Amino acid sequence: MMKLALAEAEAAERADEVPIGAVIAFGNRVIARAHNLTETLTDVTAHAEMQAITSAANQLGGKYLQGCTLYVNVEPCPMCAGALGWAQVSRVVFGAPDEKRGYRRFAPNVLHPKCEVKEGVLEEESREMMQRFFKKKR
């Protein structure tokens, strides 16, 4: 699943978006895939996770994503983590930590209390993608 999230991140990078991709699965079935669209939509809230949450809720026909797992290549920001908490996502799996803007720095308790978190899945690939993108920007 994280490889699918990385593929979404690559799509974001090709569109000159920050390369973050997200996948939401219910069991072993992918119900949503998304990547950052903040530049494309000129919308600061159009993060990969937010796009995936909306898509997954539409797919399931309800606002709660209990039993779902979000896979994202970089630690969610506080906004996205808050939305994941409100959506009651059961599990969050991410690759690279975000020391500067990650939710754990600013809002470590924002996820739903029952949400499980796993970090470091394909961390090196995720980190390298982000570093490559920002190196090109500078």
N, C-alpha and C positions, 0 to 999 in steps of 0.2 A: 504493500500500500504506500509506503514511503517513496518507493520508486515512481509511483504514479504522481505523488505530490511534487517530486523533483521534476517530472516531465511538465507539469503545470508551471512550475517555476521557470523552466526553460522557455515556455511559451510567453511568459511575462517578460523575460529578458529580451526575447526577439521583438517584442512590442515596445521596447525601451521603458518598461515598467520595472520597479524593484522586483528582483526574482524571488518571489514568494508564491508558493503553490499549496493548495489545500485539497484534501480528499476527505469526504465523510462516508463511512461505511456503517451499515447496519448488518451485523453479523459479518459474513464474508462477502456481502454484496455492496458494491459502490453505489451510493445514491446521489452523490454530488461531487463535482470536481470544479475547481475554480482557481484563478490566479489574480494577483493584484491588477486593478483597473483604475487606480487613482488618477493617472495621467489621462488615460483614454476618456474617462467619464468626468474629468475635472471635479472629482469628489474625494475629499480626504478620508471619507469613511469606506471607500470601496476597496478595502483590504481583502485578500484572498479568503480569510476565514469568514468575514461578513458575507461575502458572495456565496460561499459554500453553505453557510447556515441558512440563508434565504432559500437557496435551491433545495436543500435537504428538507426543510419544512414544507415547501411546496410539494415535493415528491411524496412525503409521508402524509400530507394533509393535516398537519397540526403544528403548533409552535414549539412543542417540546420534543427534544431529540434524545430521550431516554433510551438506553441500549445502543446508542451510536458512539462511534469513535472518530475523532478528528485527527487526521495526520497532516502535519504541516512542517515544512523544512526548517523554519526558524521559530523560536519561542514567540508565542502571541504577545502583542502589546496589551496594555491594560484595557483598552476599548474592546478589543476582540475577546479577551478573556472574560470581560464582564458580560458580553453577549453570549459567550459559551456557557457562562454560569446561569444566565436567565433562561437559556434554552435547555438547561439541565442535561448537557452532553455528559455521557457516562465516563468517557475516557479521552484524554488528550495525549497524543504522541508527537514529539517534535524532535528535530535534528539538532541544530546549533542553538546554543543559548544566545540571548540578546542582552548583553551586559548593560548597554546604555538605555534601551527602551523596552525591555521585556517586562511582563506583568509581575514577575517575582520581585523585581526591584521596587516597584511602586505600589502594587496591590497584591501581595502574595496570597491573600485569602479570598480573592474575587471569584474564583471558580466555585461551582456547586460543592458543598461539603462532601458529597459522596463521589465526586469525580476523581478518577485515578489519573495520575500523570506519569508518563515515561519519557525520559529525555535521552538524547545522545544517539538516536537511531539514524544511521547514515550522516552522522555529525560532520565528518571531514568533508564529504561531498557538498553538504549544505554550506559549510563555512567557505569553502573554496569558491563556490558559485557567487556568494555575496561579495567576497573580496575582489573577485575578478570584475564584477559589475561596477563596484565603486572605484576601482582602480581606473577603469575606462572613463568614468565620469570626471575624475580629477585631472 
